[in-house]
Amino acid sequence: MSEILSDNKGTMSNNDKTSQNQTTSATDKVSQDQVNKALWSACDTFRGTISADTYKDFILTMLFLKYISDVWQDHYDAYKAEYGDEPELIEEMMKNERFVLPQTASFNALYQRRHEPGNGERIDQALHAIEEANGTKLKDAGKSVFQDITFNTDRLGEEKQKNTILRHLMEDFAKDELNLKPSRVGTLDVIGNAYEYLIKNFAASGGQKAGEFYTPPEVSDLIAELLDPQPGESICDPACGSASLLMKCGSKIRNNHNNKNYALYGQEAIGSTWSFAKMNMFLHGEDNHKIEWGDTIRNPKLLDKNGNLMLFDIVTANPPFSLDKWGHDEAEHDKFSRFRRGVPPKTKGDYAFILHMIETLKPTTGRMGVVVPHGVLFRGSSEGKIRKQLIDENLLDAVIGLPEKLFYGTGIPAAILIFSNHKEDDSVMFIDASREFKAGKNQNLLSQDNIDKIVTTYRAGNDVDKYAYVASLSEIQENDYNLNIPRYVDTFEEEEEIDLMAVRAERQQLKAQLAELETEMEKYLKELGYDA
């Protein structure tokens, strides 16, 4: 540890111009917008060389490395200012940091050697050293957070080009705008928000793959409001992506109840996305989490001490729409009996996620919100049988239709299904919110007013003309358990009656005006020498 301290000490005395800037301006507060713009500008290093879907790994990981390095340095500087002549005391105090930072693994140590060959290899070695120094914090069952991320890759070109690109990347992150020391950025929210900003922008340009790792923040906010998480509750997202939806539920408890007593759980199948989720959690200060890596349907990892599925107060997810090859062959013999109501179709895994989520709800407090494509509401065969069973068990509480073009990677409209283990009656609320949104060029948004209207309507539980309808179980049965929203919410608008006499009078007036213009045009043409 003493080596670490002397290394940081040496770094701060270096005469490098950028390091001086970061030191002298450390007390100047930086705005969220400045941090966001500097991060997005850093992406220019890769544009034209590799796709955003690839370079997002480098940007997000470098942000994490820069942040923990700046936190370490900030705390070390503060201790040194107070206990400068007691290095042993400082060493002991630094052992209590959230992250241990080995000697050669800090951003500053890498930055000082940026002009030397081997930038990619040194960055990879630094990340590995950080993983090893922090025990299980950055690992899960043998998989490490940085395992699927390598800076020493041929995707960045031949060695000389790769070294230059990574040098530019480190110089971008060394700029004053990205001095992320707590004494300068203030609250951790700035860092977490910056990470979210990057993920959102990568999702917006990520094409079909974008939906794999990010749920639009407005949709996450809506689901969190509908589920209304409370202090002391456990919250799980079995298809958590980068964990934005999961953390939104946690933030509701902090903001609404000024309470941090909750636990977040998640599972993610894609390795690199699992890594982003872990980093995202730490950058938001969410240390009380358990995010597992693996296929939730084939191999659920969130189990209790007896090997059974863990149960949660809230379960929420935006699973992949109509996933093909979701695990149909193994489902019939599922040891957790998740598919006892029926096995979903081989090429559509929507109900596989729904059934898994249902099985992980606590018996009394359990409630869940899941995003689904509209086909889930009305498709027949095995899906129809499963849907009937869930309704007959009185688990479905609400069906909420959303506008089109809300989700990254798909333009189709989706719906939110709310399930509950403690319903007061057997009715189901249908809300058609598909026509109320803020239009965008490529992506539509839910405004705060749109969100508030949906939440208020859901909580009131009453019919709203052309917007919401509370259907009884018998009505749903009469519709053969078809949940297609237009069957329950009548949004038909009668067209205004056309006054034919007024239209005829307007037409006559236009004909007269046209005749006058023709006469005037002929006059001008004759004056110019154009005879008919």
LOZA-657477 format. One record per residue (C-alpha): x, y, z. Coordinates in Angstrom, 3 decimals, decimal comma. Layout:
N
<X=X	Y=Y	Z=Z>
...
***
This chain:
532
<X=0,000	Y=0,000	Z=0,000>
<X=2,868	Y=2,395	Z=0,692>
<X=3,934	Y=1,896	Z=-2,937>
<X=0,500	Y=2,982	Z=-4,040>
<X=0,677	Y=6,129	Z=-1,990>
<X=4,110	Y=7,101	Z=-3,226>
<X=2,992	Y=6,495	Z=-6,799>
<X=0,056	Y=8,840	Z=-6,415>
<X=2,283	Y=11,340	Z=-4,705>
<X=4,670	Y=11,231	Z=-7,633>
<X=1,859	Y=11,614	Z=-10,112>
<X=0,647	Y=14,804	Z=-8,536>
<X=4,115	Y=16,371	Z=-8,663>
<X=4,484	Y=15,692	Z=-12,407>
<X=4,774	Y=18,791	Z=-14,565>
<X=2,480	Y=17,518	Z=-17,280>
<X=0,271	Y=20,389	Z=-18,401>
<X=-2,999	Y=18,472	Z=-18,248>
<X=-2,266	Y=17,147	Z=-14,763>
<X=-1,519	Y=20,696	Z=-13,644>
<X=-4,842	Y=21,870	Z=-15,037>
<X=-6,693	Y=19,173	Z=-13,143>
<X=-4,886	Y=20,074	Z=-9,921>
<X=-5,289	Y=23,824	Z=-10,108>
<X=-8,965	Y=23,686	Z=-11,059>
<X=-9,987	Y=20,909	Z=-8,690>
<X=-12,040	Y=23,302	Z=-6,608>
<X=-13,988	Y=24,623	Z=-9,614>
<X=-17,356	Y=22,892	Z=-9,830>
<X=-18,235	Y=21,303	Z=-13,155>
<X=-21,746	Y=21,059	Z=-14,564>
<X=-23,501	Y=17,901	Z=-15,721>
<X=-23,686	Y=19,324	Z=-19,230>
<X=-19,920	Y=19,943	Z=-19,347>
<X=-19,159	Y=16,385	Z=-18,290>
<X=-21,662	Y=14,928	Z=-20,773>
<X=-20,326	Y=16,962	Z=-23,696>
<X=-16,713	Y=16,089	Z=-22,896>
<X=-17,556	Y=12,380	Z=-22,774>
<X=-19,474	Y=12,437	Z=-26,051>
<X=-16,625	Y=14,378	Z=-27,638>
<X=-14,203	Y=11,650	Z=-26,528>
<X=-16,090	Y=9,277	Z=-28,820>
<X=-14,654	Y=11,207	Z=-31,794>
<X=-11,440	Y=9,276	Z=-31,199>
<X=-13,168	Y=6,149	Z=-32,531>
<X=-15,662	Y=7,502	Z=-35,050>
<X=-14,737	Y=6,436	Z=-38,541>
<X=-12,596	Y=3,584	Z=-37,215>
<X=-15,046	Y=1,269	Z=-35,452>
<X=-18,810	Y=1,248	Z=-34,824>
<X=-20,470	Y=2,788	Z=-31,782>
<X=-21,622	Y=-0,677	Z=-30,737>
<X=-17,926	Y=-1,586	Z=-30,364>
<X=-16,355	Y=1,577	Z=-28,990>
<X=-18,986	Y=1,997	Z=-26,279>
<X=-17,065	Y=-0,710	Z=-24,374>
<X=-13,921	Y=1,434	Z=-24,343>
<X=-15,648	Y=4,704	Z=-23,430>
<X=-17,752	Y=3,288	Z=-20,580>
<X=-14,854	Y=1,321	Z=-19,123>
<X=-12,470	Y=4,279	Z=-19,312>
<X=-15,053	Y=6,426	Z=-17,500>
<X=-15,174	Y=3,856	Z=-14,695>
<X=-11,367	Y=3,709	Z=-14,470>
<X=-11,047	Y=7,498	Z=-14,515>
<X=-13,666	Y=7,921	Z=-11,808>
<X=-12,212	Y=5,446	Z=-9,308>
<X=-8,735	Y=6,888	Z=-9,979>
<X=-9,920	Y=10,454	Z=-9,332>
<X=-11,769	Y=9,424	Z=-6,167>
<X=-8,661	Y=7,662	Z=-4,880>
<X=-6,432	Y=10,658	Z=-5,624>
<X=-8,905	Y=13,112	Z=-4,090>
<X=-9,132	Y=11,162	Z=-0,847>
<X=-5,375	Y=10,641	Z=-0,712>
<X=-4,744	Y=14,379	Z=-1,192>
<X=-7,213	Y=15,231	Z=1,573>
<X=-5,590	Y=12,784	Z=4,011>
<X=-2,116	Y=13,999	Z=3,115>
<X=-3,139	Y=17,614	Z=3,719>
<X=-4,365	Y=16,655	Z=7,185>
<X=-1,889	Y=13,913	Z=8,161>
<X=1,104	Y=14,693	Z=5,932>
<X=3,728	Y=13,530	Z=8,411>
<X=1,936	Y=10,265	Z=9,258>
<X=2,168	Y=8,041	Z=6,138>
<X=1,271	Y=4,878	Z=8,075>
<X=-2,012	Y=6,441	Z=9,225>
<X=-2,831	Y=7,542	Z=5,672>
<X=-2,078	Y=4,052	Z=4,445>
<X=-4,524	Y=2,527	Z=6,932>
<X=-7,232	Y=5,033	Z=6,092>
<X=-6,865	Y=4,376	Z=2,353>
<X=-7,584	Y=0,695	Z=2,992>
<X=-11,190	Y=1,705	Z=3,644>
<X=-11,728	Y=3,023	Z=0,105>
<X=-14,571	Y=1,510	Z=-1,928>
<X=-12,013	Y=0,368	Z=-4,485>
<X=-8,395	Y=-0,609	Z=-3,965>
<X=-6,181	Y=0,920	Z=-6,649>
<X=-2,870	Y=-0,902	Z=-7,304>
<X=0,272	Y=1,099	Z=-8,039>
<X=0,363	Y=0,905	Z=-11,832>
<X=-3,388	Y=0,647	Z=-12,352>
<X=-4,481	Y=4,267	Z=-11,863>
<X=-5,494	Y=6,412	Z=-14,805>
<X=-2,672	Y=8,849	Z=-14,050>
<X=-0,062	Y=6,070	Z=-14,150>
<X=-1,335	Y=4,960	Z=-17,557>
<X=-1,553	Y=8,539	Z=-18,786>
<X=2,084	Y=9,280	Z=-17,946>
<X=3,156	Y=6,440	Z=-20,261>
<X=0,732	Y=7,195	Z=-23,081>
<X=3,510	Y=8,008	Z=-25,597>
<X=5,186	Y=4,629	Z=-25,050>
<X=4,284	Y=1,541	Z=-27,109>
<X=1,852	Y=-0,929	Z=-25,546>
<X=-1,060	Y=1,274	Z=-24,384>
<X=-3,616	Y=-1,473	Z=-25,023>
<X=-1,688	Y=-4,090	Z=-23,084>
<X=-1,038	Y=-1,706	Z=-20,161>
<X=-4,714	Y=-0,729	Z=-19,869>
<X=-5,777	Y=-4,396	Z=-19,896>
<X=-3,189	Y=-5,195	Z=-17,221>
<X=-4,423	Y=-2,292	Z=-15,094>
<X=-8,029	Y=-3,488	Z=-15,298>
<X=-6,986	Y=-7,020	Z=-14,359>
<X=-4,974	Y=-5,693	Z=-11,403>
<X=-8,000	Y=-3,722	Z=-10,167>
<X=-10,181	Y=-6,845	Z=-10,374>
<X=-7,660	Y=-8,924	Z=-8,435>
<X=-7,205	Y=-6,236	Z=-5,771>
<X=-10,936	Y=-5,894	Z=-5,075>
<X=-11,877	Y=-9,498	Z=-4,337>
<X=-15,424	Y=-10,499	Z=-5,269>
<X=-16,696	Y=-6,954	Z=-5,723>
<X=-15,901	Y=-6,991	Z=-9,450>
<X=-16,412	Y=-10,711	Z=-10,010>
<X=-19,294	Y=-13,158	Z=-10,199>
<X=-18,732	Y=-16,930	Z=-10,076>
<X=-15,374	Y=-16,620	Z=-11,768>
<X=-16,417	Y=-14,020	Z=-14,333>
<X=-14,850	Y=-10,600	Z=-13,964>
<X=-16,331	Y=-7,260	Z=-14,941>
<X=-13,607	Y=-6,538	Z=-17,508>
<X=-13,352	Y=-10,070	Z=-18,888>
<X=-15,169	Y=-9,309	Z=-22,160>
<X=-13,504	Y=-5,916	Z=-22,602>
<X=-10,008	Y=-5,641	Z=-24,069>
<X=-8,217	Y=-2,508	Z=-25,206>
<X=-5,425	Y=-4,578	Z=-26,746>
<X=-7,509	Y=-5,592	Z=-29,766>
<X=-6,894	Y=-5,633	Z=-33,516>
<X=-10,276	Y=-3,982	Z=-33,968>
<X=-8,458	Y=-0,702	Z=-33,325>
<X=-6,050	Y=-1,382	Z=-36,181>
<X=-2,400	Y=-2,309	Z=-36,328>
<X=-0,219	Y=-1,688	Z=-33,274>
<X=0,879	Y=1,842	Z=-34,186>
<X=-2,658	Y=3,013	Z=-34,999>
<X=-4,059	Y=1,298	Z=-31,908>
<X=-1,479	Y=2,965	Z=-29,701>
<X=-2,271	Y=6,390	Z=-31,169>
<X=-6,041	Y=5,937	Z=-30,751>
<X=-5,658	Y=4,922	Z=-27,115>
<X=-3,270	Y=7,816	Z=-26,468>
<X=-5,900	Y=10,200	Z=-27,829>
<X=-8,531	Y=8,510	Z=-25,657>
<X=-6,479	Y=9,016	Z=-22,486>
<X=-5,778	Y=12,635	Z=-23,441>
<X=-9,527	Y=13,195	Z=-23,890>
<X=-10,206	Y=11,797	Z=-20,421>
<X=-7,363	Y=13,835	Z=-18,925>
<X=-9,007	Y=17,097	Z=-19,972>
<X=-10,113	Y=19,434	Z=-17,235>
<X=-13,798	Y=18,853	Z=-17,984>
<X=-13,348	Y=15,210	Z=-16,981>
<X=-11,649	Y=15,851	Z=-13,679>
<X=-14,086	Y=13,676	Z=-11,715>
<X=-12,775	Y=14,189	Z=-8,206>
<X=-15,585	Y=14,325	Z=-5,628>
<X=-14,284	Y=17,700	Z=-4,404>
<X=-15,015	Y=19,020	Z=-7,879>
<X=-18,103	Y=17,206	Z=-9,207>
<X=-19,934	Y=17,260	Z=-5,892>
<X=-22,490	Y=14,447	Z=-5,648>
<X=-22,107	Y=11,023	Z=-7,182>
<X=-25,219	Y=11,775	Z=-9,270>
<X=-23,080	Y=13,645	Z=-11,798>
<X=-21,024	Y=10,524	Z=-12,533>
<X=-24,028	Y=8,199	Z=-12,604>
<X=-25,951	Y=10,583	Z=-14,837>
<X=-22,975	Y=10,847	Z=-17,187>
<X=-22,824	Y=7,066	Z=-17,488>
<X=-26,566	Y=6,964	Z=-18,203>
<X=-26,149	Y=9,759	Z=-20,751>
<X=-23,553	Y=7,701	Z=-22,620>
<X=-25,614	Y=4,510	Z=-22,519>
<X=-28,671	Y=6,361	Z=-23,804>
<X=-26,736	Y=7,906	Z=-26,686>
<X=-25,167	Y=4,573	Z=-27,582>
<X=-28,625	Y=2,993	Z=-27,521>
<X=-30,011	Y=5,716	Z=-29,801>
<X=-27,386	Y=4,854	Z=-32,422>
<X=-27,176	Y=1,153	Z=-31,683>
<X=-29,758	Y=-0,188	Z=-34,158>
<X=-31,362	Y=-3,545	Z=-33,441>
<X=-28,989	Y=-4,367	Z=-30,565>
<X=-29,869	Y=-1,246	Z=-28,562>
<X=-32,839	Y=-2,831	Z=-26,811>
<X=-30,553	Y=-5,496	Z=-25,383>
<X=-29,003	Y=-3,141	Z=-22,874>
<X=-31,201	Y=-0,093	Z=-22,326>
<X=-34,784	Y=0,825	Z=-21,478>
<X=-35,729	Y=4,452	Z=-22,264>
<X=-35,610	Y=6,467	Z=-19,009>
<X=-39,198	Y=7,689	Z=-19,361>
<X=-40,465	Y=4,099	Z=-19,569>
<X=-38,337	Y=3,104	Z=-16,569>
<X=-39,735	Y=6,058	Z=-14,650>
<X=-43,310	Y=5,072	Z=-15,541>
<X=-42,858	Y=1,452	Z=-14,437>
<X=-41,189	Y=2,499	Z=-11,183>
<X=-44,068	Y=4,887	Z=-10,423>
<X=-46,664	Y=2,210	Z=-11,165>
<X=-44,979	Y=-0,358	Z=-8,894>
<X=-44,397	Y=2,203	Z=-6,117>
<X=-41,429	Y=0,525	Z=-4,333>
<X=-41,310	Y=0,961	Z=-0,559>
<X=-38,490	Y=1,022	Z=2,036>
<X=-37,310	Y=-2,433	Z=3,025>
<X=-38,383	Y=-4,079	Z=-0,213>
<X=-36,355	Y=-6,315	Z=-2,497>
<X=-36,440	Y=-5,519	Z=-6,221>
<X=-35,383	Y=-7,777	Z=-9,081>
<X=-34,909	Y=-7,434	Z=-12,844>
<X=-34,234	Y=-10,865	Z=-14,397>
<X=-33,258	Y=-9,305	Z=-17,762>
<X=-31,562	Y=-6,246	Z=-16,354>
<X=-29,444	Y=-5,013	Z=-19,272>
<X=-27,366	Y=-2,094	Z=-17,986>
<X=-29,573	Y=-1,988	Z=-14,829>
<X=-31,203	Y=1,394	Z=-15,519>
<X=-34,754	Y=0,175	Z=-14,818>
<X=-33,619	Y=-1,585	Z=-11,655>
<X=-31,879	Y=1,513	Z=-10,312>
<X=-34,860	Y=3,692	Z=-11,171>
<X=-36,900	Y=1,656	Z=-8,673>
<X=-34,227	Y=2,204	Z=-6,032>
<X=-34,143	Y=5,937	Z=-6,694>
<X=-37,921	Y=6,113	Z=-6,149>
<X=-37,460	Y=4,848	Z=-2,602>
<X=-34,666	Y=7,339	Z=-1,928>
<X=-36,545	Y=10,283	Z=-3,423>
<X=-40,043	Y=9,485	Z=-2,132>
<X=-39,121	Y=8,211	Z=1,324>
<X=-35,608	Y=9,553	Z=1,970>
<X=-34,622	Y=5,974	Z=2,697>
<X=-31,828	Y=3,731	Z=1,397>
<X=-33,169	Y=0,533	Z=2,944>
<X=-33,743	Y=-1,666	Z=-0,104>
<X=-31,912	Y=-4,373	Z=-2,062>
<X=-31,444	Y=-4,647	Z=-5,829>
<X=-31,064	Y=-7,954	Z=-7,669>
<X=-30,642	Y=-8,733	Z=-11,333>
<X=-29,466	Y=-11,191	Z=-13,932>
<X=-28,116	Y=-10,526	Z=-17,421>
<X=-27,215	Y=-13,043	Z=-20,116>
<X=-24,860	Y=-10,955	Z=-22,255>
<X=-21,413	Y=-10,728	Z=-20,674>
<X=-20,446	Y=-7,217	Z=-21,748>
<X=-23,875	Y=-5,873	Z=-20,772>
<X=-23,547	Y=-7,524	Z=-17,349>
<X=-20,254	Y=-5,639	Z=-16,992>
<X=-21,974	Y=-2,334	Z=-17,789>
<X=-24,649	Y=-3,116	Z=-15,208>
<X=-22,038	Y=-3,694	Z=-12,499>
<X=-20,144	Y=-0,507	Z=-13,355>
<X=-23,406	Y=1,425	Z=-13,614>
<X=-24,388	Y=0,297	Z=-10,120>
<X=-21,091	Y=1,398	Z=-8,580>
<X=-21,088	Y=4,739	Z=-10,398>
<X=-24,561	Y=5,423	Z=-8,947>
<X=-23,419	Y=4,502	Z=-5,446>
<X=-25,623	Y=1,376	Z=-5,430>
<X=-23,282	Y=-0,943	Z=-3,546>
<X=-26,134	Y=-3,029	Z=-2,072>
<X=-26,774	Y=-5,060	Z=-5,205>
<X=-26,408	Y=-8,577	Z=-6,553>
<X=-26,204	Y=-8,792	Z=-10,334>
<X=-25,625	Y=-12,288	Z=-11,707>
<X=-24,361	Y=-13,274	Z=-15,131>
<X=-26,199	Y=-15,992	Z=-17,031>
<X=-29,306	Y=-17,004	Z=-18,964>
<X=-32,292	Y=-16,397	Z=-16,676>
<X=-34,560	Y=-18,951	Z=-18,368>
<X=-32,044	Y=-21,774	Z=-18,848>
<X=-29,990	Y=-21,128	Z=-15,736>
<X=-31,523	Y=-18,795	Z=-13,119>
<X=-28,805	Y=-17,700	Z=-10,696>
<X=-30,813	Y=-15,836	Z=-8,054>
<X=-31,476	Y=-18,754	Z=-5,692>
<X=-31,955	Y=-19,076	Z=-1,955>
<X=-29,848	Y=-21,252	Z=0,367>
<X=-32,044	Y=-24,268	Z=-0,470>
<X=-31,509	Y=-23,897	Z=-4,200>
<X=-35,011	Y=-22,558	Z=-4,853>
<X=-35,854	Y=-19,400	Z=-6,760>
<X=-35,479	Y=-16,285	Z=-4,617>
<X=-38,704	Y=-14,345	Z=-4,046>
<X=-38,986	Y=-10,569	Z=-4,295>
<X=-41,424	Y=-7,796	Z=-3,419>
<X=-41,045	Y=-6,254	Z=-6,881>
<X=-40,036	Y=-7,906	Z=-10,142>
<X=-39,737	Y=-5,802	Z=-13,272>
<X=-38,160	Y=-6,210	Z=-16,694>
<X=-38,047	Y=-5,175	Z=-20,320>
<X=-37,153	Y=-8,606	Z=-21,765>
<X=-36,169	Y=-9,125	Z=-25,403>
<X=-39,309	Y=-9,097	Z=-27,561>
<X=-40,402	Y=-12,516	Z=-28,893>
<X=-37,005	Y=-14,109	Z=-28,312>
<X=-36,248	Y=-17,064	Z=-30,566>
<X=-34,389	Y=-20,089	Z=-29,114>
<X=-35,172	Y=-19,084	Z=-25,538>
<X=-34,857	Y=-22,605	Z=-24,082>
<X=-38,025	Y=-24,365	Z=-25,218>
<X=-36,431	Y=-27,839	Z=-25,262>
<X=-35,503	Y=-27,700	Z=-21,559>
<X=-38,708	Y=-26,006	Z=-20,372>
<X=-40,894	Y=-29,115	Z=-20,067>
<X=-38,564	Y=-30,563	Z=-17,423>
<X=-37,811	Y=-27,278	Z=-15,648>
<X=-36,831	Y=-28,152	Z=-12,069>
<X=-38,426	Y=-24,948	Z=-10,770>
<X=-41,851	Y=-25,797	Z=-12,314>
<X=-42,027	Y=-22,350	Z=-13,894>
<X=-43,917	Y=-23,663	Z=-16,924>
<X=-46,624	Y=-25,675	Z=-15,214>
<X=-49,225	Y=-23,345	Z=-16,746>
<X=-47,928	Y=-24,210	Z=-20,204>
<X=-44,785	Y=-24,080	Z=-22,323>
<X=-44,491	Y=-20,963	Z=-24,530>
<X=-43,917	Y=-21,346	Z=-28,300>
<X=-40,437	Y=-22,358	Z=-29,426>
<X=-39,857	Y=-19,117	Z=-31,335>
<X=-41,472	Y=-16,628	Z=-28,942>
<X=-40,062	Y=-16,387	Z=-25,428>
<X=-42,265	Y=-13,579	Z=-24,098>
<X=-44,285	Y=-15,795	Z=-21,762>
<X=-41,140	Y=-17,625	Z=-20,641>
<X=-39,972	Y=-14,400	Z=-18,987>
<X=-43,460	Y=-13,608	Z=-17,675>
<X=-43,818	Y=-17,039	Z=-16,077>
<X=-40,344	Y=-16,848	Z=-14,546>
<X=-41,165	Y=-13,449	Z=-13,058>
<X=-44,505	Y=-14,664	Z=-11,670>
<X=-42,731	Y=-17,522	Z=-9,885>
<X=-40,315	Y=-15,118	Z=-8,167>
<X=-43,003	Y=-12,918	Z=-6,572>
<X=-43,520	Y=-13,006	Z=-2,823>
<X=-46,926	Y=-14,512	Z=-1,953>
<X=-48,446	Y=-11,402	Z=-0,344>
<X=-46,496	Y=-8,283	Z=-1,310>
<X=-45,341	Y=-9,454	Z=-4,747>
<X=-46,081	Y=-7,236	Z=-7,743>
<X=-44,503	Y=-6,936	Z=-11,146>
<X=-44,360	Y=-4,812	Z=-14,267>
<X=-43,154	Y=-6,196	Z=-17,586>
<X=-42,840	Y=-4,672	Z=-21,055>
<X=-44,231	Y=-6,884	Z=-23,826>
<X=-45,087	Y=-6,707	Z=-27,541>
<X=-48,824	Y=-6,551	Z=-28,267>
<X=-48,889	Y=-10,128	Z=-29,573>
<X=-48,704	Y=-11,298	Z=-25,962>
<X=-52,196	Y=-9,856	Z=-25,468>
<X=-54,018	Y=-11,873	Z=-28,102>
<X=-51,941	Y=-14,694	Z=-29,640>
<X=-53,583	Y=-18,104	Z=-29,319>
<X=-52,382	Y=-21,690	Z=-28,933>
<X=-50,084	Y=-22,260	Z=-25,931>
<X=-49,835	Y=-18,518	Z=-25,221>
<X=-53,620	Y=-18,271	Z=-25,081>
<X=-53,770	Y=-21,107	Z=-22,547>
<X=-51,106	Y=-19,480	Z=-20,363>
<X=-52,851	Y=-16,110	Z=-20,553>
<X=-56,177	Y=-17,709	Z=-19,536>
<X=-54,536	Y=-19,396	Z=-16,552>
<X=-52,916	Y=-16,182	Z=-15,312>
<X=-56,220	Y=-14,294	Z=-15,586>
<X=-58,230	Y=-17,067	Z=-13,884>
<X=-55,703	Y=-17,006	Z=-11,024>
<X=-56,488	Y=-13,286	Z=-10,693>
<X=-52,867	Y=-12,217	Z=-11,114>
<X=-53,252	Y=-9,670	Z=-13,918>
<X=-53,973	Y=-6,174	Z=-12,642>
<X=-53,542	Y=-3,841	Z=-15,616>
<X=-52,757	Y=-3,657	Z=-19,335>
<X=-51,257	Y=-0,356	Z=-20,478>
<X=-50,782	Y=0,360	Z=-24,179>
<X=-47,803	Y=2,592	Z=-25,036>
<X=-47,041	Y=4,744	Z=-28,096>
<X=-44,987	Y=3,449	Z=-31,009>
<X=-41,275	Y=4,236	Z=-31,479>
<X=-40,545	Y=4,486	Z=-27,741>
<X=-38,008	Y=1,672	Z=-27,586>
<X=-34,553	Y=1,565	Z=-29,119>
<X=-34,108	Y=-0,950	Z=-31,910>
<X=-37,811	Y=-1,321	Z=-32,733>
<X=-40,593	Y=0,971	Z=-33,880>
<X=-43,471	Y=-1,253	Z=-32,803>
<X=-45,739	Y=-0,159	Z=-29,956>
<X=-45,489	Y=-2,149	Z=-26,743>
<X=-47,557	Y=-2,618	Z=-23,606>
<X=-46,876	Y=-2,831	Z=-19,886>
<X=-48,513	Y=-5,657	Z=-17,949>
<X=-48,938	Y=-5,186	Z=-14,203>
<X=-49,382	Y=-8,320	Z=-12,092>
<X=-50,092	Y=-8,494	Z=-8,367>
<X=-50,426	Y=-11,126	Z=-5,668>
<X=-52,707	Y=-8,938	Z=-3,550>
<X=-55,525	Y=-7,705	Z=-5,784>
<X=-58,709	Y=-6,447	Z=-4,137>
<X=-61,061	Y=-7,736	Z=-6,880>
<X=-60,930	Y=-9,735	Z=-10,104>
<X=-61,147	Y=-6,817	Z=-12,540>
<X=-58,399	Y=-5,724	Z=-14,948>
<X=-57,723	Y=-2,106	Z=-15,884>
<X=-57,020	Y=-1,284	Z=-19,523>
<X=-55,311	Y=2,004	Z=-20,372>
<X=-54,773	Y=3,169	Z=-23,941>
<X=-51,918	Y=5,671	Z=-23,710>
<X=-50,797	Y=5,040	Z=-27,278>
<X=-51,874	Y=8,404	Z=-28,655>
<X=-50,321	Y=10,681	Z=-26,041>
<X=-46,583	Y=11,300	Z=-26,421>
<X=-43,977	Y=13,838	Z=-27,421>
<X=-43,116	Y=13,196	Z=-31,056>
<X=-39,464	Y=12,949	Z=-32,093>
<X=-37,739	Y=12,491	Z=-35,439>
<X=-36,492	Y=8,958	Z=-34,786>
<X=-37,722	Y=8,282	Z=-31,270>
<X=-40,914	Y=9,278	Z=-29,489>
<X=-40,897	Y=10,211	Z=-25,810>
<X=-43,287	Y=10,112	Z=-22,875>
<X=-43,547	Y=13,533	Z=-21,277>
<X=-43,933	Y=13,929	Z=-17,530>
<X=-47,583	Y=14,834	Z=-18,122>
<X=-48,078	Y=11,614	Z=-20,091>
<X=-46,514	Y=9,595	Z=-17,260>
<X=-48,513	Y=11,385	Z=-14,568>
<X=-51,794	Y=10,748	Z=-16,408>
<X=-51,122	Y=7,014	Z=-16,711>
<X=-50,110	Y=6,681	Z=-13,050>
<X=-53,013	Y=8,786	Z=-11,763>
<X=-55,505	Y=6,814	Z=-13,869>
<X=-54,093	Y=3,485	Z=-12,711>
<X=-54,197	Y=4,448	Z=-9,042>
<X=-57,722	Y=5,883	Z=-9,255>
<X=-58,983	Y=2,650	Z=-10,815>
<X=-61,888	Y=4,277	Z=-12,665>
<X=-63,031	Y=4,431	Z=-16,278>
<X=-61,863	Y=7,423	Z=-18,308>
<X=-63,669	Y=8,113	Z=-21,578>
<X=-61,597	Y=7,010	Z=-24,592>
<X=-58,571	Y=6,376	Z=-22,353>
<X=-59,215	Y=3,747	Z=-19,653>
<X=-61,692	Y=0,997	Z=-18,853>
<X=-61,971	Y=-1,383	Z=-15,903>
<X=-63,096	Y=-4,752	Z=-17,277>
<X=-64,697	Y=-7,427	Z=-15,144>
<X=-63,527	Y=-11,022	Z=-15,311>
<X=-66,758	Y=-12,002	Z=-17,075>
<X=-66,138	Y=-9,406	Z=-19,819>
<X=-62,662	Y=-10,785	Z=-20,400>
<X=-64,061	Y=-14,301	Z=-20,499>
<X=-66,670	Y=-13,196	Z=-23,062>
<X=-63,769	Y=-11,992	Z=-25,191>
<X=-62,130	Y=-15,452	Z=-24,948>
<X=-59,382	Y=-14,001	Z=-22,720>
<X=-58,222	Y=-11,767	Z=-25,552>
<X=-56,594	Y=-8,685	Z=-23,998>
<X=-56,353	Y=-6,578	Z=-27,146>
<X=-56,867	Y=-3,070	Z=-25,776>
<X=-59,352	Y=-1,766	Z=-28,427>
<X=-61,790	Y=-4,481	Z=-27,297>
<X=-62,129	Y=-2,644	Z=-23,982>
<X=-61,160	Y=1,011	Z=-24,543>
<X=-63,278	Y=2,663	Z=-27,219>
<X=-61,167	Y=5,390	Z=-28,789>
<X=-63,463	Y=5,952	Z=-31,788>
<X=-63,945	Y=9,643	Z=-32,574>
<X=-67,005	Y=10,612	Z=-34,605>
<X=-66,104	Y=12,721	Z=-37,577>
<X=-67,622	Y=16,169	Z=-37,720>
<X=-70,682	Y=16,405	Z=-39,987>
<X=-69,863	Y=18,072	Z=-43,280>
<X=-72,035	Y=21,054	Z=-44,269>
<X=-72,421	Y=20,394	Z=-47,988>
<X=-74,087	Y=23,758	Z=-48,682>
<X=-71,151	Y=25,590	Z=-47,052>
<X=-68,705	Y=23,532	Z=-49,119>
<X=-70,684	Y=24,352	Z=-52,320>
<X=-70,660	Y=28,091	Z=-51,499>
<X=-66,872	Y=28,012	Z=-50,840>
<X=-66,327	Y=26,183	Z=-54,139>
<X=-68,332	Y=28,807	Z=-56,061>
<X=-66,293	Y=31,569	Z=-54,439>
<X=-63,018	Y=29,887	Z=-55,405>
<X=-64,218	Y=29,468	Z=-59,016>
<X=-64,997	Y=33,187	Z=-59,214>
<X=-61,552	Y=34,076	Z=-57,824>
<X=-59,908	Y=31,751	Z=-60,343>
<X=-61,803	Y=33,398	Z=-63,236>
<X=-60,578	Y=36,822	Z=-62,105>
<X=-56,976	Y=35,576	Z=-61,952>
<X=-57,265	Y=34,076	Z=-65,461>
<X=-58,497	Y=37,401	Z=-66,864>
<X=-55,679	Y=39,290	Z=-65,137>
<X=-53,080	Y=36,796	Z=-66,402>
<X=-54,268	Y=37,195	Z=-70,027>
<X=-53,922	Y=40,976	Z=-69,697>
<X=-50,288	Y=40,642	Z=-68,496>
<X=-49,457	Y=38,220	Z=-71,290>
<X=-50,805	Y=40,609	Z=-73,977>
<X=-48,740	Y=43,456	Z=-72,514>
<X=-45,643	Y=41,249	Z=-72,824>
<X=-46,444	Y=40,377	Z=-76,431>
<X=-47,735	Y=36,882	Z=-75,908>
<X=-50,985	Y=36,593	Z=-77,863>
<X=-53,184	Y=33,608	Z=-77,284>
***
